[in-house]
């Protein structure tokens, strides 16, 4: 049986960057489409089901932040932001509107491929999940229910819309409640990063996850606990 190739949309207003990324990604067997501005990118991203989007932050017309914001109203397609050095505040904004990761320009094509493969591996299957949670794969707490087969999260009786990465993070914490994970462990196991990775990636995703849960259930949000100097855990109410 022929294996389906993953499709990637490259969004950047610089033709040479699109050409470079296309060359390396096609060499790895990916199917590539391109867009050079935000409007075109958003139209394509909504109309077609890409497996991943490489999205430049600074674009003519609507920028990458706005593209990601509007895309998240329709789809949870994984997004890796391409940002220039010195745009740290914008990278954080990217996470806050639902980006899964970022790569800083000038980048190593090897790093981009590594991050693309890590996210696609995680999206296609829960590669990190080695424990049999239950026969139904549901995790039930007093204020929080995770239906793993359906990738559905309910807090305070209301369903929460999470990006793929937010869901992965919550589920990973939930399968071993009350265990403290360092940010390094979370980067390795949830993001599949062994040597690339920014610890702030974890912090911004935890912050966004708490905010989403807090809107419908402060009790559920409070379960995600910071252990200062160590990391994070999902604490079950006693």
Steps between C-alpha positions, in 0.01 A plus 500: 500500500635843406565725797326836480744789498453785744407836349662822619410862421801735500404864559772763456526817294864423410517274197850375586384376841202321349730344240751387764234346724328333205827346383585347838147390584436343161827310540344353817194389305251772595247652258536879497276795420595867539352841577678835504247707697259459786176519303604224259634289784177523700285418197707190420525391864123513548413339164752215510595258776875548541683284750713795611559869422834682513388858554719810485416754767557815294287490186354765268131559559392299801795374704568152634337572837175600331515203260538262792226673698250471214608146412434382856136605457468224240776242543764362736765444231846494665687828441872571527578873502806633315631804689801730484736551790383769740130414453463323834185687597344408167596135544316497833203660324518220246470238772212690655298485176565129454837448327660168596864595461739751346831505314728805511652641180765446381416134557667170437298292250586200717331663798189582295474141377550367852222718638266424210548126545458526878167679468373270224600194702308637794199598288461164328515301822562553867857375468581582861206303641626167627260444786160335470290758678178299497306280267303801375802733489297757695655691791242626749564748783244693706523814284669368188428222249734400216353269234818390327352310206296809406772747609226677694552695823213603726544728801217600729262323262606709199712383208828691455653573159872422528772506238674165437797599713287628789312172498823297492637692798185463708465130420864431580467661843168323560618146434730528804314733739691651792836421338723805452658538156787736431473728199788306344304175536192658345700633205648156443185292544224729371695702244743216417795739536830345597731786411296787357246682711425804709370442853269800458310290246372293791418805715295673232301185423427441869387863532267473201363166614420639845330804349275285281403272787447794736237653272265209570640339816743672738514170691628317193753776425628483858587132451797600282747589772839670479764342721748786530852416400392162363217506247131417471251235607130427477380489860188302581272669759496305824 
